[in-house]
């Protein structure tokens, strides 16, 4: 599996990204976009917590072995 190197973003890059978003979507849509992003992150965190807290199966799955005639 290849390792992806992602450089950290400085404040100048973040300001540039914010300006591009404002130009594309407009200033009125920013609260709506932020709210949707926050809900998505919250739902993702909740789903990962539920997955980690789910009880593991206590009974192993029985596997049938197939015998071949020699």
Buried (B, 14 or more C-beta within 10 A) or exposed (E): EEEEEEEEEEEEEEEEEEEEBEEEEEEEEEEEEEEEEEEEEEEEEEEEEEEEEEEEEEEEEEEEEEEEEE
